[in-house]
Amino acid sequence: MKRFLPWIIVAVVVIVIFSWVKGINNTAVTLNQTVEQSWGDVQTAYQRRNDLIGNLVNTVKGAAEFEKGTLTAVIEARAKATQVTVDPTNITPEQLAEFNKAQSGVSSSLSRLLVTVEQYPDLKANANFLKLQDELASTENQILTARTRFNEAVKPYNTHIKTFPNSMFAGMFGFKEKAYFNAVEGADKPVEVKF
């Protein structure tokens, strides 16, 4: 029995180390999947907004002939926003900044559209327009919630792969830090609304 004792100890140590490293990897995989699902939720919320914008623009277009520049800006911003894609497996701060910039353009032009609409009382009373406006407000809340949940999913993932000793193995398994959603540049300044 004494002859096998060193082999038994080595086997136990190998099994313990294997289980420990496997746990680090599997936890990182699980947390990464949660981040990717949260990113999918963010994209779904933005897609809902883009779909609603088309309906809103068509309703406004049909009900009033007004500043074409504002309408064109909304359509162009929506087109730009749908072209920006982010790889959920490798979300970098640069990709999120580009995505935020495109979505910020949509928000800005949409705000101008809604301010312009204030000048058209018939349109404001249009039931379809009111319903779309409510849906858009609801969608903006969904976007905020999805972005918040994304950041909440990124935190445990980043914490897991950056804490020692996990950080030694995370790089070997190809896990990289994910970027958080931040406010768009200038969001700290008050919004000026002009009629």
C-alpha distance (Angstrom), angle and dihedral (degrees) to the residues before:
residue distance angle dihedral
M1 . . .
K2 3.81 . .
R3 3.78 88.2 .
F4 3.84 91.5 61.9
L5 3.82 96.5 41.9
P6 3.87 95.3 90.0
W7 3.82 90.2 49.2
I8 3.80 91.4 48.9
I9 3.83 91.1 49.9
V10 3.82 91.6 48.5
A11 3.82 90.7 48.0
V12 3.82 91.9 50.0
V13 3.83 91.9 48.0
V14 3.82 91.3 48.7
I15 3.81 91.7 48.7
V16 3.83 92.0 48.2
I17 3.82 92.6 48.9
F18 3.80 91.8 45.3
S19 3.82 91.3 50.1
W20 3.79 91.6 47.5
V21 3.84 94.4 50.0
K22 3.81 90.7 43.0
G23 3.81 88.9 53.1
I24 3.81 91.4 51.8
N25 3.80 91.5 50.2
N26 3.80 96.5 43.3
T27 3.80 92.8 48.3
A28 3.82 90.3 50.0
V29 3.82 90.2 49.3
T30 3.81 91.5 50.3
L31 3.81 93.2 47.4
N32 3.81 90.6 46.0
Q33 3.80 90.2 53.5
T34 3.79 89.4 51.9
V35 3.82 89.8 52.2
E36 3.81 91.1 49.2
Q37 3.80 91.7 49.0
S38 3.80 90.1 49.4
W39 3.80 89.5 50.3
G40 3.80 88.9 52.0
D41 3.81 88.4 53.4
V42 3.82 89.9 52.1
Q43 3.79 90.9 51.1
T44 3.80 91.1 47.3
A45 3.80 91.0 53.7
Y46 3.81 91.5 49.4
Q47 3.80 90.7 46.8
R48 3.81 89.7 53.0
R49 3.80 89.0 52.8
N50 3.81 91.7 48.8
D51 3.80 90.5 50.3
L52 3.80 91.9 49.3
I53 3.79 92.3 47.9
G54 3.80 90.0 60.8
N55 3.80 90.8 53.0
L56 3.80 92.1 44.2
V57 3.79 92.7 50.1
N58 3.81 91.9 48.6
T59 3.81 91.6 49.0
V60 3.79 91.9 49.3
K61 3.80 91.7 44.1
G62 3.79 91.6 52.1
A63 3.79 95.0 46.5
A64 3.80 101.8 43.5
E65 3.76 141.7 20.3
F66 3.76 102.1 -140.2
E67 3.78 141.6 140.2
K68 3.77 106.4 -21.9
G69 3.81 90.5 -163.0
T70 3.80 92.4 65.7
L71 3.78 92.8 46.4
T72 3.80 91.6 47.1
A73 3.82 91.0 49.2
V74 3.81 90.8 54.6
I75 3.80 92.6 48.8
E76 3.82 92.9 46.7
A77 3.81 93.5 46.3
R78 3.79 90.1 50.0
A79 3.82 90.6 50.5
K80 3.82 92.1 49.6
A81 3.79 91.9 47.6
T82 3.79 92.8 53.5
Q83 3.82 91.2 51.7
V84 3.81 95.3 57.9
T85 3.79 110.7 89.1
V86 3.78 129.9 -178.4
D87 3.80 124.6 -155.6
P88 3.83 104.3 -128.2
T89 3.80 91.8 -155.0
N90 3.81 92.1 59.6
I91 3.79 109.1 26.3
T92 3.79 108.4 175.7
P93 3.81 128.8 -173.0
E94 3.82 88.4 -114.6
Q95 3.81 92.6 54.9
L96 3.80 91.5 48.0
A97 3.81 91.0 47.9
E98 3.82 90.6 52.5
F99 3.82 90.9 46.1
N100 3.82 91.0 47.9
K101 3.80 91.2 48.9
A102 3.81 92.0 53.0
Q103 3.81 92.8 46.3
S104 3.80 90.3 45.7
G105 3.81 88.5 57.3
V106 3.80 89.1 54.9
S107 3.80 92.2 49.2
S108 3.79 92.4 47.7
S109 3.81 96.3 48.7
L110 3.80 90.7 42.8
S111 3.81 90.0 54.2
R112 3.81 89.8 51.8
L113 3.79 89.7 50.0
L114 3.80 92.4 51.9
V115 3.82 91.7 47.2
T116 3.82 89.9 50.1
V117 3.79 90.1 50.3
E118 3.83 89.2 60.0
Q119 3.82 86.4 74.6
Y120 3.81 91.7 62.3
P121 3.84 111.3 69.0
D122 3.83 93.5 -179.3
L123 3.78 90.5 56.2
K124 3.81 93.0 46.4
A125 3.82 88.7 55.4
N126 3.82 93.2 47.7
A127 3.82 106.9 115.4
N128 3.82 93.6 -144.9
F129 3.77 91.4 51.6
L130 3.80 92.8 48.2
K131 3.80 91.1 49.7
L132 3.81 91.7 49.0
Q133 3.79 91.2 47.1
D134 3.82 90.1 53.1
E135 3.82 90.5 47.1
L136 3.79 89.9 50.8
A137 3.81 91.9 51.1
S138 3.80 89.2 48.9
T139 3.80 90.1 49.2
E140 3.80 92.0 51.7
N141 3.81 87.4 55.1
Q142 3.81 89.7 49.7
I143 3.81 89.8 51.4
L144 3.79 90.6 51.9
T145 3.80 91.0 48.8
A146 3.82 92.8 47.2
R147 3.80 91.9 49.0
T148 3.81 91.2 48.4
R149 3.80 91.5 49.6
F150 3.79 89.9 47.9
N151 3.81 90.4 55.1
E152 3.81 89.1 46.3
A153 3.83 89.5 53.8
V154 3.81 93.2 46.6
K155 3.81 94.2 53.8
P156 3.84 99.2 64.9
Y157 3.82 90.7 40.9
N158 3.81 93.0 52.5
T159 3.80 91.2 42.7
H160 3.80 91.2 51.6
I161 3.79 96.4 49.8
K162 3.82 95.3 40.6
T163 3.80 100.0 48.7
F164 3.77 119.8 93.1
P165 3.05 127.8 -77.7
N166 3.82 92.1 14.5
S167 3.81 89.9 61.9
M168 3.82 89.7 65.6
F169 3.79 91.9 59.9
A170 3.82 101.3 31.2
G171 3.80 92.0 72.8
M172 3.79 91.6 47.5
F173 3.81 89.8 54.4
G174 3.82 92.1 46.6
F175 3.80 99.2 -109.2
K176 3.81 114.2 149.5
E177 3.76 132.4 -173.5
K178 3.82 114.9 -90.7
A179 3.80 123.6 -136.8
Y180 3.80 123.7 -118.9
F181 3.78 126.1 -130.2
N182 3.78 109.1 -104.3
A183 3.77 131.0 -173.4
V184 3.78 115.3 -83.6
E185 3.76 116.3 -102.5
G186 3.80 111.1 -80.6
A187 3.81 94.6 20.7
D188 3.81 89.2 120.9
K189 3.82 90.9 66.2
P190 3.81 120.6 84.2
V191 3.80 116.2 -101.9
E192 3.77 115.7 -112.2
V193 3.79 113.1 -145.4
K194 3.83 116.9 -164.0
F195 3.78 125.1 -170.7
